[in-house]
């Protein structure tokens, strides 16, 4: 099989906000960048979200480097408007769509002259000095293989495939999970006419208001996050007691005072209240114990109770799914997550961007990581071999 080679300075894998921010920052420091995206457009995951989804973070603290989000999009930007913003952001970036990266390897394993080699499905091989992996923290929807789930005769759906707009009107829906995706799905289900909505909770989540005394919670989280973790946990607990009602009589007792500890230890961010608190107070959304298994028509709960929903909607997170791409490189831990923090060198010329879980805003975090990558590349440019040039007509036989 004949395979062409494309020599480039820098390759960014993924054209979501993290990848676009990294590309633009690398371009700013003089790097020639190609972004490889397996989808047909930028921000492919945001294009599939239900129409009502909005950012939890405020517009003015969510822009990527070099371009603020337009004011006309409002304080909390809708997913469709974010896609439009990212399309405009990418207009000056060389993004190559429909390119699925199959494998990344070190150049010294392939005999090539540059640092990294990226093989693609049915396409060219890219050889680059710098690689930024920006495929995202939420890449592959995850549904746990609970006992009996294959025998359950009713629909089992991941929240990534929930479209809203009355999709489950008139039905009894059991939402599995208690994070932001679960809470938002529960609010949407009630608003669009679901007959009954229950939320299976394993660990009581921290719930925060979007604004406190007129100040965005994101700004509060940024400030409090500068404190030692134990102090930050205490401050967050006091704020919660002042702003969020006690839901213990609704089977949602207050969580332990460990909001920031949980973010850093478990990568679990607090739930932003987009209406879930009021629905829990009125009983429109009913918390139940965690799901531990199924039979043909029943979901069995950890407290011995059971439920017979029409639909089970899993809001149980995602996996990074990086192992096939990075096999043998030693860049991932036992859970498949990057060993090194995003925005720092995981290996010479190799970075992750967009894999940090934070209480202060994902887009803001991605922007900061992209800037750090660009600064690191600018510092190392003089000590590295000459940059490869975009293009090249080399051909190898694989």
N, C-alpha and C positions, 0 to 999 in steps of 0.2 A: 504494500500500500504506500502511495506517495503522499507525504505530508509536507506542506509548506511551513516555513518558519517566519514569524513576525518578530523582529527585534524592537523592543520598546524600552524607554527609561523606566517607567513605572506602570504596573497593572493594578487596578482596583477591581476586586471581584464583588459585584453587587451594586446596583444603581438605585438603592434606597437612599434615605437622607444621610446615613453614615457614609456610604460610598461616594455620594456626590460631594459632600463636605470635604472628605479626604482628597478627592481629585482636584477640587478647586484650590485647596490650600497648597497642594503639591505644585500645581500650575503656577501659583503665586510666587513660589520660590524657584521657578525656572525649570521645573521638571516637565517632560513631555509624557502625558498620561493617557492611557486607554482604560476605559471602564468596560468590563465584560458583564453582561446581564442576560440571564437565561430567559427572562420574560420578554414580552413584546413592547414594554414601556417602562419608564422609571416608576419607582415606588409600587411595584406590582402587588405587594401585599396590601397596601392601602387602597388599591383599586377594588379589592374584593370585599372590603368591609361594608357592613350594612350602612345605608344612607345616613342614618341619624347619628353615627359615631362622631364624636368631637375630641380634640385634644383635651387632656386634663390640665395642661399648662397654658399660661396666658400667652397671647400672641407676641407681645413685646419681649418675652423671655424665651421664645422658641425659634427664632430665626437662625439660619445657618450663616457661616462666615461670609461677609460681603453682600448680604441681601436681606433686608428686613421683610417680614411678612406684611402684605398690604393691610392697612387699617380697615378697608372695606370688608375684610373677612371676619371682622368681629373679634371679641375678646377671646373666645374659645373656638378655634378654627375647626370647621367641619372637614371630614376626610376628603371630600371632593375638592374643596378649596386648597387643601394641603397638596393634593396631587397637582393641581394647576400651578401652585407656587413652585413645586419641584420641577415641573416641566420647564418653566421659565428659567429656573436656576441651572438646569442642565443644558441650556441652549448653546453655551460656549464650550461644552465638554464633549470629547470624543467618546460617545457611548455606543457600544456595539451590541445590538439586541439579538436575542435568539442564540446566544453563545453560552453553552452549558459547559462549565469547567469540570473535567473528569478527574484530573489528578494534578497535584502540585508536587514537584520534587526539587531537590537541590541540584544545581547545575553540575557539580562535580560527580554526580551519579550518572550523568548523561553525556559527558564529554563536551558540553557546550561551554562558551567562554564567560557568560554572565552568571549571575548568582542563582536565579530561579527559572524553572521551566514549568509552563502550564500547558497541559494537554487538554484539548477540548473535544467534545463529541462531534465527529464529522467535520471538524474545522481545522484551522491552522494550529500549530504549536507556537506559543508565545514565550519568548526568552526576555527576561527583565532583570534589572538591577534591584528593583524594589517591588514588593508585593504587599498590598493592603487587603486583608480579608474583611469584608464588610457585608456579609450575607445576612447578618441580623441575629438577634437573640431569639426571635420567634420565627424560626424558619419552617419547622415541620410539626404540625399539630399532633398532640399526644393524647391518646386515650388509654388509661391503664387497663391491663388485661386482668380484670377482676374475675373471680371464680363465677362461672356460669354465664358470662357475658355473651358468649357465642350462642347460647340457647335462648336468650331473651328474644321474644318474638315481636317486640315493638321497636320503633326507630331509635337508634343510638346515633347521635349527631354531635360532632365537635362544634364549639361555638364559632370557629372560623368559617363554618358553612351555614351559620344562621344569618338570614337576610332581613329579619324583622318584617315590617309591613303586613302584619296579620298572618304570617306564615303558620302560626299555631293557634289562631283564634278558635275559641271554644274547646280547647284541649287542656288536659291536665299535664303539666310539664314539671319534671323534676330536674333542676339545675344542679349539677355536681360541681362543687367548688365554691369558694367564698372570696375570691379576689375581685379585681376591677371588672374583668370580663364577665364573671358570674353575676355581679351586682348590676352591671349595665344591661345584661341580657334579661335579668329578672324585671328590671324597670320597664324595658321595652315590651316584654311579654304581657305585663299588666296593662300597659297603655294600649296595646293592640288586641286586647280581648281574650287572652288566655283564660280558661275557666278556673284554673287553680295553678298557683305557682309555689313550689317548695324549693328550698335551697339547702342542699346537703353540705353541712359545715364540719370539717375535721378540726380546724384550729380557728378560734375566734379571730377575725381580722381586726386590724386597727382601721377605724373610719375617721376621715378628716373632712371638714367642710372645705369648700373651694376657696372661701374668703373668710378671714377673721378680722372683725372691726374694719372692713373695707380693704384690707390688705390681702393680696392673693396668697393662698397657702404655699404656693411654690416659693414666693419670696421669703416667707417665714421659714420654710424648710432649708433654704439656702443659708440663711443666717444661723439657725439652730444647728445645722449640720457642721458648722465650724467649731462647735463645742466638743469637749470629750464625750465619748459615746454614752457613758452613764449619765452625765448631766443632760445631754440631749434627750435621752429617754425620759428623764424626769420632767423636763420642760414639755415634751410632747404629751405626756400623761396628764399634766395639769391643764394644758390647752384642751385636750379631749374632754375632760370632766366639765370644763366651762362651756363647751360648744356642742357636744354630742350627748343626747340623753342616754340614761342607763336603760339598756334593753334587756336586762336580766329576766324580766317577766315574759319576754318573748323568746326565751331560750338562746339569747345572745349576751352572755355576761361580758363585762368589760375585760379586755385582754390584759395580760401582764404589761407592766410599764417597760416595754422593750422595743418600741417602734424602730428606732435607728439600729439597735442591735439585730433585729430581725432582718432589716434590709441588708445589712453587711454580712450577717451569718447565713441566712437562708435565701437571700436574694428575693425577698418578698416585700413589695411596696405596699403602702397603706391604700385602702379603698377610698377613692374620692367620691363624696356624696353627690350623686347626680339625681337623687330622688329616693334612694334605697332606704334611708333612715325613716322617712315618712311612711313608706310602705311596710316596713317592719313594725312600726308603731301601731298601725291600723290593722295589721294581720293580713294585708293583701299579699305579702310575701311571707311564707312560713318557714323559719329555719327548722331543719331536722338533723339528726345525727348523720355521720358519714356513711356512704354506701360501702358495704363490704362484700356484696355478691349479688347474684341474680339467679332466678329460675325462669321458666318460660314466660311468666306474666308479672313477676314480682321483683322489686328491688329490695334487698335485705339491708337493714341499717345496723350500725354499730351498737345501738342500745337495745337491740332485740325487736324493734318495731319493723314494719315493712310498708311499702308503698306500691301501688299498681298504676303508675303513670301511663299516659298515652305516648309520651315522648321522653327520652332521657337526653338532656343537653349537657355535654361535658365541657366544662370550662376549667380544664386541668392542665393548661399550659402547653408548652411547645418544647421541642428539642432542637439543638443547634445543628445536628446532622452533618458535622464536619469530618467525622472519622474517615469516610471514603476519600475525601479530597486530600487529607493531610496524613494519611496512614504512613507510619514509619518515621515521621519527622520529629517526634517527641515534643510537639507543641501543645498537646492537649493533656488534661488530667484524666483521672479514672472516670469522671462523669461526662467526658467529651467537651468540657469547657476549656477555654484558653488558660494555659498555666500562668502566663504573664498578664498584668493588667492591660486593658485596652489603652491604646495611645502610646505604649512603650514598645521598645523593640523586643519581640519574642525570640528573634534570631537576627543576625546581621541582615538588614534590608527587608525584614518581614515584620508586619504589624497587624494587629487586630484593632478595628474601630467599631464601636456600637455594641459591645458585649458587656457593658457595665450596667448593673441595676442600681438605681439611685432614687432617692426621695425628692430630689431637686429638679427633675425634668430630664427625660431621655434625650430630646433634641438638643437642649443646652449642653448636656454631657457629650454628645456626639461632636458638637462643634468644638468643644475644648479638646477632645482627643485628636480631632483632625489637625488642629493648630499645633499640638505637641508633635505629631508625626512630621509635619512640615518643618518645624524647627529642628528636629533631630536629623532630618535628611539634609537640611541646609548646612548644619554643622559638620556632617560627615562627608559632604560632597567633595571637598578638597583632598581628602585622604583616600578617596575611592578611585577605582579605575575609570577611564572615560566612559561617559554614558552611551548606551546603545542608541541607535537612531530609529525612529518610527519607520516602518515599512520593511524593505528587504525582500529579495526574491529568492532566498535560499530554499532549497528543497532537500529533504532527507527521505530515506526509505525506511518505514517502520516495519 
